[in-house]
Amino acid sequence: MKKNLAEFFGTFWLVMGGCGSAVLAAGFPDIGIGLLGVSLAFGLTVLTIAYSLGHISGAHLNPAVTIGLWVGGRVESKTVIPYIISQILGAVAAAAVLYVIVTGNGSSIGNFAANGYGEHSPGNYSMLAAIVTEFVMTFMFLIVILGATDEKAPKGFAGIAIGLALTLIHLISIPVTNTSVNPARSISQAIFVGDWAIPQLWLFILIPVIGAAAAGLVYKYLRTE
């Protein structure tokens, strides 16, 4: 239960910090933080939780990460479903808090940092471009996670590598899909947007999971003696 609570609060913080910065601060008149600021915000959420709650649950904060680590032999099967449920609940709770804040000055939630493709992509990128982006970004994210947390990796630096990797991923892919690589983050925002976000949600659940599982298999092969 403590591990599940850690995943709940960790994923809450990821959505609160990452999506919150995108919705509240990215385009704030004159002094908005822009795409660079949002990218840093997502990376900082992972960095801070990795060092504060990572020793309790491993700080997955992402169903795709949990599945990728399971495929890579790092996580027991009994952990997977409880972690995923906790992550989704934490993400939805954060989105609910953000909804209250965003509408506090009479504003509408707009796209609420939801993920999308086609006309709902920030750069109007196609579904194929979105699939390739989400697969590659999640695949490389898991390679970094698996490598940085390997028993042979330098100790104490995993959180930095993982946080910076997520920052880099957002710098690359926000224009394409608003960057998911995390089904929980995608689900939480889509629930509140409804409308177009729900029919497009499948991509941001399925593709990150496939990318993460592929990375788990590849890294397991790389580590085989």
BAZA-328098 format. One line per field, with one value per residue: residue number from 1; x, y, z of N, C-alpha, C in turn. Coordinates in Angstrom, 1 decimal. Layout:
BEGIN
lodren: c(NUM:...) $
n_east: c(X:...) $
n_north: c(Y:...) $
n_up: c(Z:...) $
ca_east: c(X:...) $
ca_north: c(Y:...) $
ca_up: c(Z:...) $
c_east: c(X:...) $
c_north: c(Y:...) $
c_up: c(Z:...) $
END
This chain:
BEGIN
lodren: c(1:2:3:4:5:6:7:8:9:10:11:12:13:14:15:16:17:18:19:20:21:22:23:24:25:26:27:28:29:30:31:32:33:34:35:36:37:38:39:40:41:42:43:44:45:46:47:48:49:50:51:52:53:54:55:56:57:58:59:60:61:62:63:64:65:66:67:68:69:70:71:72:73:74:75:76:77:78:79:80:81:82:83:84:85:86:87:88:89:90:91:92:93:94:95:96:97:98:99:100:101:102:103:104:105:106:107:108:109:110:111:112:113:114:115:116:117:118:119:120:121:122:123:124:125:126:127:128:129:130:131:132:133:134:135:136:137:138:139:140:141:142:143:144:145:146:147:148:149:150:151:152:153:154:155:156:157:158:159:160:161:162:163:164:165:166:167:168:169:170:171:172:173:174:175:176:177:178:179:180:181:182:183:184:185:186:187:188:189:190:191:192:193:194:195:196:197:198:199:200:201:202:203:204:205:206:207:208:209:210:211:212:213:214:215:216:217:218:219:220:221:222:223:224:225) $
n_east: c(0.8:2.0:3.8:2.1:0.7:2.9:3.3:0.9:1.0:3.4:2.8:0.7:2.1:3.7:1.8:0.6:2.8:3.9:1.7:0.4:2.1:2.1:-0.6:-1.1:1.2:2.7:1.9:1.6:0.9:3.5:5.5:5.6:6.5:6.9:7.7:10.2:10.2:8.0:9.0:11.2:9.8:8.3:10.5:11.7:9.7:9.9:12.6:12.6:10.7:12.0:14.1:12.9:10.7:11.5:12.9:11.0:9.0:10.2:9.5:8.0:5.8:4.3:2.4:3.5:6.2:6.2:5.3:7.4:9.6:8.8:8.7:11.4:12.4:12.6:10.6:8.2:5.4:3.1:3.1:2.5:-0.3:-1.5:0.2:-0.2:-3.0:-2.8:-1.2:-2.8:-5.0:-3.7:-2.9:-5.4:-6.5:-4.7:-5.4:-8.0:-7.6:-6.1:-8.1:-9.9:-8.3:-7.6:-10.0:-10.6:-10.5:-12.4:-11.8:-11.9:-11.0:-9.7:-7.5:-6.3:-3.8:-4.0:-3.2:-2.8:-3.4:-3.2:-5.5:-5.5:-3.0:-0.3:1.3:-0.1:0.5:0.5:-1.3:0.4:2.9:2.6:2.4:4.9:6.6:5.7:6.3:9.1:10.1:9.2:10.4:13.2:13.2:12.7:15.0:16.9:16.0:16.2:19.0:20.2:19.4:20.5:22.3:25.0:25.4:26.6:26.1:23.5:22.9:20.8:18.2:18.8:19.6:17.3:15.4:16.4:16.3:13.5:13.0:14.4:12.9:10.4:11.2:11.7:9.2:6.8:5.7:4.6:2.8:2.0:3.4:3.2:4.1:3.3:0.7:-1.0:-0.9:-2.0:-4.6:-5.7:-5.9:-7.4:-9.9:-11.0:-11.1:-12.7:-14.8:-13.0:-10.7:-11.0:-11.6:-9.1:-7.4:-6.6:-4.2:-2.3:-2.2:-1.8:0.6:2.8:3.0:3.7:6.2:7.6:7.6:9.1:11.5:12.2:12.6:14.8:16.8:17.1:18.2:20.6:21.9:22.3:24.6) $
n_north: c(-1.2:1.2:1.6:1.8:4.2:5.9:5.9:7.0:9.6:10.5:10.4:12.2:14.5:14.7:15.2:17.5:19.3:19.1:19.2:21.3:23.4:23.7:24.4:26.6:28.4:28.4:30.0:32.5:35.9:37.9:37.0:34.3:30.8:29.1:26.5:25.4:25.9:24.3:21.7:21.5:21.6:19.1:17.4:18.1:17.3:14.5:14.3:15.4:13.7:11.2:11.4:11.8:10.0:7.7:5.7:4.4:3.4:3.1:5.0:5.1:6.3:6.1:4.1:2.9:2.8:1.1:-1.3:-1.6:-2.0:-4.3:-6.1:-6.1:-7.5:-6.3:-5.8:-7.3:-9.4:-9.2:-6.6:-4.9:-4.3:-3.0:-0.8:0.5:1.2:3.0:5.0:6.0:7.0:8.9:10.7:11.5:12.7:14.9:16.3:17.0:18.8:20.7:21.5:22.9:25.0:26.2:27.1:29.0:31.7:32.2:31.2:29.0:25.5:24.9:23.1:21.8:20.7:18.2:15.2:14.9:14.2:15.0:17.5:18.1:18.1:20.0:21.0:20.2:17.5:14.3:11.2:9.0:10.2:10.8:8.3:7.2:9.0:8.8:6.1:5.9:7.9:6.9:4.4:5.1:6.5:4.4:2.9:4.6:4.7:2.0:1.6:3.6:2.8:0.4:-2.2:-2.0:0.6:3.9:4.9:6.8:8.7:8.2:9.5:12.0:11.5:10.4:12.4:14.4:13.1:12.9:15.6:16.3:14.6:15.9:18.4:17.6:16.5:17.9:19.7:17.8:15.9:17.0:15.6:12.5:9.8:8.5:6.9:7.3:10.1:11.0:9.9:11.2:14.0:13.8:12.9:15.1:16.9:15.6:15.2:15.5:14.3:11.9:9.9:9.8:8.9:6.2:5.9:7.1:5.5:2.8:2.9:4.1:2.0:-0.2:0.7:0.9:-1.8:-3.0:-1.8:-2.9:-5.6:-5.3:-4.1:-6.1:-8.1:-6.8:-6.9:-9.5:-12.0) $
n_up: c(0.0:0.7:-1.3:-3.5:-2.8:-2.9:-5.7:-6.5:-5.4:-6.6:-9.4:-9.4:-8.8:-11.1:-13.2:-12.2:-12.1:-14.7:-16.7:-15.5:-15.7:-18.5:-19.0:-17.4:-17.3:-19.7:-21.9:-20.7:-20.6:-21.9:-20.1:-20.2:-19.9:-22.1:-24.5:-23.8:-21.0:-20.2:-20.9:-19.2:-16.8:-16.8:-16.7:-14.2:-12.4:-12.5:-11.7:-9.0:-7.7:-8.0:-6.3:-3.9:-3.5:-4.7:-3.4:-2.1:-3.9:-6.4:-8.1:-10.7:-12.0:-14.3:-16.4:-18.7:-18.1:-15.9:-17.2:-19.1:-17.4:-16.2:-18.3:-18.9:-16.7:-14.2:-12.5:-10.4:-11.3:-9.8:-9.0:-11.1:-12.0:-9.6:-9.4:-11.9:-11.6:-9.4:-10.5:-12.5:-11.1:-9.5:-11.5:-12.5:-10.3:-10.0:-12.4:-11.8:-9.8:-11.2:-13.0:-11.4:-10.6:-13.1:-14.1:-12.3:-12.8:-14.5:-17.0:-19.8:-20.1:-22.4:-24.5:-22.5:-22.2:-23.4:-25.2:-28.8:-32.3:-35.9:-36.6:-34.0:-33.1:-31.9:-34.0:-36.2:-37.0:-38.6:-37.9:-38.3:-37.9:-35.2:-34.1:-34.7:-33.3:-30.6:-30.1:-30.5:-28.7:-26.2:-26.2:-26.2:-23.8:-21.9:-22.3:-21.3:-18.6:-17.8:-18.2:-16.6:-14.1:-13.7:-12.0:-12.5:-13.2:-12.5:-9.1:-7.7:-9.6:-11.2:-11.1:-12.1:-14.8:-15.8:-15.4:-17.0:-19.5:-19.9:-20.1:-22.5:-24.3:-24.3:-25.4:-28.0:-28.9:-28.1:-30.1:-31.8:-30.6:-28.2:-26.4:-24.9:-23.9:-21.7:-20.5:-18.3:-17.8:-20.2:-20.2:-17.9:-18.7:-21.0:-20.1:-18.9:-21.0:-22.9:-25.7:-28.7:-27.6:-26.4:-28.4:-29.6:-27.7:-27.6:-29.0:-27.4:-25.3:-26.2:-27.9:-26.4:-24.5:-26.1:-27.1:-24.7:-23.8:-25.9:-25.5:-23.1:-23.8:-25.6:-23.9:-22.1:-23.7:-24.4:-22.0:-21.6:-20.9) $
ca_east: c(0.0:2.9:4.4:1.0:0.5:4.0:3.1:-0.2:1.5:4.4:2.1:0.0:3.1:4.1:0.7:0.4:3.9:4.1:0.5:0.0:3.0:1.6:-1.9:-1.1:2.3:3.4:1.6:1.2:1.3:4.8:6.6:5.3:7.7:7.1:7.9:11.4:9.8:7.2:9.9:11.9:8.8:8.1:11.8:11.9:8.8:10.5:13.8:12.3:10.1:12.9:15.0:12.0:9.9:12.0:13.4:9.8:8.3:10.9:9.1:7.7:4.9:3.9:2.1:4.4:7.5:6.0:5.3:8.7:10.5:8.3:9.2:12.9:12.7:13.0:9.4:7.4:4.1:2.1:3.2:2.1:-1.7:-1.7:1.0:-0.9:-4.2:-2.4:-0.7:-4.0:-5.8:-3.0:-3.0:-6.8:-6.6:-4.0:-6.1:-9.1:-7.1:-5.8:-9.4:-10.4:-7.4:-7.6:-11.3:-10.8:-10.6:-13.5:-11.3:-12.2:-9.8:-9.1:-7.1:-5.9:-2.5:-4.3:-2.4:-3.6:-2.7:-4.0:-5.9:-5.4:-1.6:0.1:1.9:-0.9:1.2:-0.4:-1.4:1.6:3.9:2.4:2.7:6.4:7.1:5.4:7.0:10.6:10.4:9.0:11.5:14.4:13.0:12.9:16.4:17.6:15.7:16.8:20.4:20.6:19.1:21.2:23.2:26.4:25.5:27.0:25.1:23.0:22.7:19.7:17.2:19.2:19.6:15.9:14.7:16.9:15.8:12.1:13.0:14.7:11.8:9.4:11.8:11.6:7.9:5.7:5.0:4.0:1.6:2.0:4.2:2.6:5.0:2.8:-0.8:-1.8:-0.9:-2.9:-5.9:-6.2:-6.3:-8.5:-11.2:-11.6:-11.4:-13.8:-14.9:-12.0:-9.5:-11.3:-11.4:-7.7:-6.7:-6.0:-2.8:-1.4:-2.2:-1.2:1.9:3.8:3.2:4.5:7.5:8.3:7.9:10.2:12.8:12.5:13.2:16.1:17.8:17.4:19.2:21.9:22.5:22.6:26.0) $
ca_north: c(0.0:2.4:1.7:2.3:5.6:6.7:6.0:7.9:11.0:10.8:10.7:13.4:15.6:14.8:15.8:18.8:20.1:19.2:19.7:22.5:24.5:23.9:25.0:27.9:29.2:28.3:31.2:33.6:37.1:38.6:36.3:32.8:29.9:28.5:25.0:25.1:25.8:23.1:20.6:21.5:21.2:17.6:16.7:18.4:16.5:13.2:14.4:15.6:12.5:10.1:11.4:11.9:8.8:6.6:4.7:3.7:2.6:3.1:6.2:4.8:7.5:6.0:2.7:2.3:2.5:-0.1:-2.4:-1.8:-2.6:-5.7:-6.9:-6.1:-8.3:-5.5:-5.7:-8.5:-9.4:-8.7:-5.1:-4.2:-3.8:-2.0:0.4:1.2:1.8:4.1:6.0:6.6:7.7:10.1:11.6:12.1:13.7:16.1:16.9:17.6:20.0:21.7:22.0:23.9:26.2:26.9:27.7:29.9:33.1:32.2:30.7:27.6:24.7:24.8:21.7:21.2:20.0:16.9:14.8:14.7:14.2:15.6:18.8:18.4:18.1:21.4:21.3:19.5:16.3:13.2:10.1:8.2:10.9:10.7:6.9:7.0:9.9:8.2:4.8:6.2:8.6:6.0:3.4:5.6:6.8:3.2:2.5:5.4:4.3:0.7:1.7:4.4:2.1:-0.9:-2.4:-1.7:2.0:4.8:5.1:8.1:9.6:7.8:10.5:13.1:11.0:10.1:13.7:15.1:12.4:13.4:17.0:16.2:14.1:17.0:19.4:17.1:16.0:18.7:20.1:16.7:15.3:17.5:14.6:11.7:8.7:8.2:6.7:8.0:11.5:11.2:9.6:12.3:15.2:13.5:12.8:16.5:17.6:14.8:15.6:14.8:13.7:10.5:9.0:9.8:8.4:4.9:6.0:7.5:4.3:1.7:3.1:4.1:0.6:-1.1:1.2:0.5:-3.2:-3.2:-1.4:-3.9:-6.7:-4.9:-4.0:-7.5:-8.7:-6.1:-7.2:-11.0:-12.4) $
ca_up: c(0.0:0.8:-2.6:-4.3:-2.4:-3.5:-7.1:-6.6:-5.2:-7.6:-10.7:-9.1:-9.0:-12.5:-14.0:-11.6:-12.5:-16.2:-17.4:-14.9:-16.4:-19.9:-19.0:-16.6:-17.4:-21.0:-22.7:-19.8:-21.3:-21.8:-19.3:-20.3:-19.9:-23.4:-24.6:-23.0:-19.6:-20.0:-21.0:-17.9:-15.7:-16.8:-16.2:-12.8:-11.6:-12.3:-10.9:-7.6:-7.1:-8.0:-5.1:-2.7:-3.3:-5.5:-2.5:-1.7:-5.0:-7.6:-8.9:-12.1:-12.4:-15.7:-16.7:-19.7:-17.4:-15.1:-18.1:-19.6:-16.4:-16.0:-19.5:-18.7:-15.6:-13.1:-11.6:-10.2:-12.0:-8.8:-8.8:-12.3:-11.9:-8.5:-9.8:-13.0:-11.0:-8.6:-11.4:-13.2:-10.1:-9.1:-12.6:-12.6:-9.1:-10.4:-13.4:-11.2:-9.1:-12.3:-13.5:-10.4:-10.7:-14.4:-14.3:-11.2:-13.2:-15.5:-18.2:-20.2:-20.0:-23.7:-24.8:-21.2:-22.5:-23.9:-26.4:-30.0:-33.6:-36.9:-36.3:-32.6:-32.9:-31.9:-35.3:-37.2:-37.5:-38.9:-37.0:-38.4:-37.2:-33.8:-33.7:-34.7:-32.2:-29.2:-30.0:-30.4:-27.5:-25.1:-26.3:-25.7:-22.3:-21.1:-22.4:-20.3:-17.3:-17.5:-18.1:-15.4:-12.8:-13.8:-10.9:-12.9:-13.5:-11.4:-8.1:-7.2:-10.7:-12.1:-11.2:-13.0:-16.2:-16.2:-15.5:-18.2:-20.6:-20.1:-20.6:-23.9:-25.0:-24.5:-26.3:-29.3:-29.3:-27.8:-31.3:-32.6:-29.9:-26.8:-25.7:-23.9:-23.4:-20.4:-20.6:-17.2:-18.1:-21.3:-19.7:-17.0:-19.4:-22.0:-19.3:-18.7:-22.3:-23.6:-27.1:-29.6:-26.9:-26.0:-29.6:-30.0:-26.6:-27.8:-29.5:-26.3:-24.3:-26.9:-28.5:-25.3:-23.9:-27.1:-27.1:-23.5:-23.8:-26.9:-24.9:-22.1:-24.5:-26.1:-22.9:-21.5:-24.6:-24.3:-20.7:-21.5:-21.0) $
c_east: c(0.9:3.5:3.3:0.7:1.7:3.8:1.9:0.3:2.5:3.8:1.3:0.9:3.5:3.1:0.5:1.5:4.0:2.9:0.1:0.9:2.5:0.3:-1.8:0.0:3.0:3.1:1.2:1.7:2.6:5.9:6.3:6.6:7.9:7.4:9.1:11.0:8.9:8.0:10.6:11.0:8.6:9.4:12.0:10.9:9.4:11.8:13.5:11.6:11.1:13.8:14.2:11.2:10.4:12.5:12.2:9.2:9.1:10.6:8.9:6.9:4.3:3.6:3.1:5.7:7.3:6.0:6.7:9.7:10.1:8.8:10.7:13.3:13.0:11.8:8.7:6.0:3.0:2.1:2.6:0.7:-1.9:-1.0:0.2:-2.2:-3.8:-1.9:-1.8:-4.8:-5.0:-3.0:-4.4:-7.0:-5.9:-4.8:-7.4:-8.7:-6.8:-7.1:-9.9:-9.6:-7.6:-8.9:-11.6:-10.9:-11.6:-13.1:-11.9:-10.9:-9.1:-8.7:-6.5:-4.7:-2.8:-3.4:-3.3:-2.7:-3.7:-4.3:-5.7:-3.9:-1.2:0.7:1.1:-0.2:0.2:-0.4:-0.1:2.8:3.8:2.7:4.2:7.0:6.9:6.2:8.5:10.9:10.2:10.1:12.8:14.4:13.3:14.3:17.2:17.3:16.3:18.3:20.9:20.3:19.7:22.1:24.7:26.5:26.0:25.9:24.8:22.7:21.5:18.6:17.5:19.1:18.1:15.1:15.1:16.4:14.3:12.1:13.4:13.6:10.7:9.9:11.6:10.1:6.7:5.0:4.2:2.7:1.3:2.7:3.4:3.7:4.5:1.2:-1.6:-1.9:-1.9:-4.3:-6.5:-6.6:-7.4:-9.9:-11.8:-11.9:-12.6:-13.7:-13.9:-11.0:-9.8:-11.1:-9.9:-6.8:-6.0:-4.5:-1.9:-1.4:-1.4:0.3:3.0:4.1:4.0:5.9:8.3:8.6:9.0:11.5:13.2:13.1:14.6:17.1:18.1:18.3:20.5:22.7:22.8:24.0:26.2) $
c_north: c(1.3:2.7:2.3:3.8:6.5:6.9:7.0:9.4:11.4:11.2:12.0:14.6:15.8:15.5:17.3:19.7:20.2:19.8:21.1:23.7:24.7:24.7:26.5:28.9:29.3:29.6:32.4:34.9:37.7:37.7:34.8:32.0:29.2:27.0:24.6:24.9:24.6:21.8:20.4:21.1:19.7:16.9:16.9:17.6:15.1:13.3:14.5:14.3:11.3:10.2:11.5:10.6:7.5:5.4:3.9:2.8:2.5:4.3:6.0:5.9:7.3:4.5:2.1:2.0:1.2:-1.3:-2.7:-2.4:-4.0:-6.6:-7.1:-6.9:-7.6:-5.4:-7.0:-8.3:-8.8:-7.2:-4.3:-3.5:-2.7:-0.7:1.2:1.9:3.1:5.3:6.8:7.5:9.0:11.1:12.3:13.1:15.0:16.9:17.6:18.9:21.1:22.3:23.1:25.2:27.0:27.6:28.8:31.4:33.2:31.7:29.3:26.8:24.5:23.3:21.0:20.4:18.5:16.5:14.6:14.6:14.8:17.0:19.2:18.3:19.6:21.9:20.7:18.3:15.2:12.1:9.2:8.9:10.8:9.3:6.7:7.8:9.2:6.9:5.1:6.9:7.7:4.9:3.9:6.0:5.6:2.7:3.3:5.0:2.9:0.8:2.5:3.7:0.7:-1.0:-2.0:-0.2:2.8:5.0:6.5:9.1:9.3:8.8:11.6:12.7:10.9:11.4:14.4:14.4:12.8:14.8:17.0:15.6:15.1:18.1:18.9:17.0:16.8:19.2:19.0:16.2:15.9:16.6:13.8:10.8:8.2:8.1:7.4:9.5:11.9:11.0:10.7:13.5:14.9:13.4:14.1:17.2:16.9:15.0:14.8:14.0:12.2:9.5:8.9:9.2:7.1:4.9:6.2:6.5:3.2:1.8:3.2:2.7:-0.3:-0.6:0.8:-1.0:-3.6:-2.9:-2.4:-5.1:-6.5:-4.8:-5.3:-8.2:-8.1:-6.6:-8.7:-11.3:-13.7) $
c_up: c(0.0:-0.6:-3.6:-4.0:-3.0:-5.0:-7.3:-6.5:-6.2:-8.9:-10.6:-9.4:-10.4:-13.4:-13.5:-12.1:-14.0:-16.9:-16.8:-15.5:-17.8:-19.9:-18.4:-17.0:-18.8:-21.8:-21.9:-20.5:-20.9:-21.1:-19.3:-20.4:-21.2:-23.4:-23.8:-21.5:-19.3:-20.0:-19.7:-16.8:-15.6:-16.2:-14.7:-11.9:-11.4:-11.5:-9.4:-7.0:-7.1:-6.7:-3.8:-2.4:-4.0:-4.6:-2.0:-2.8:-6.3:-8.5:-10.4:-12.7:-13.7:-16.0:-17.7:-19.1:-16.6:-16.0:-18.7:-18.7:-16.1:-17.1:-19.4:-17.5:-14.3:-12.0:-11.6:-10.8:-11.0:-8.6:-9.9:-12.2:-10.8:-8.8:-10.8:-12.5:-10.2:-9.4:-12.1:-12.2:-9.7:-10.2:-12.7:-11.5:-9.4:-11.4:-12.8:-10.4:-10.1:-12.8:-12.7:-10.5:-12.0:-14.6:-13.2:-11.6:-14.4:-16.9:-18.5:-20.1:-21.3:-24.0:-23.6:-21.3:-22.8:-25.1:-27.6:-31.2:-34.7:-36.5:-34.8:-32.2:-32.9:-33.3:-36.5:-37.8:-37.6:-37.8:-37.1:-37.7:-35.7:-33.3:-33.6:-33.5:-30.9:-29.0:-29.7:-29.1:-26.2:-25.0:-25.7:-24.2:-21.5:-21.2:-21.4:-18.9:-16.9:-17.4:-16.9:-14.1:-12.7:-12.6:-11.2:-13.2:-12.3:-10.4:-7.9:-8.3:-11.6:-12.2:-12.1:-14.5:-16.7:-16.3:-16.7:-19.5:-20.9:-20.6:-22.1:-24.8:-25.3:-25.4:-27.7:-29.8:-28.9:-29.1:-32.1:-31.9:-28.6:-25.9:-24.6:-23.2:-22.0:-20.5:-19.5:-17.4:-19.2:-20.9:-18.9:-17.7:-20.4:-21.3:-19.2:-20.0:-23.0:-25.1:-28.0:-28.9:-26.6:-27.2:-30.0:-28.9:-26.8:-28.2:-28.3:-25.1:-25.0:-27.3:-27.4:-24.7:-24.8:-27.1:-25.9:-23.4:-24.8:-26.2:-23.8:-22.6:-25.0:-25.0:-22.2:-22.4:-24.5:-23.0:-20.6:-21.8:-21.9) $
END
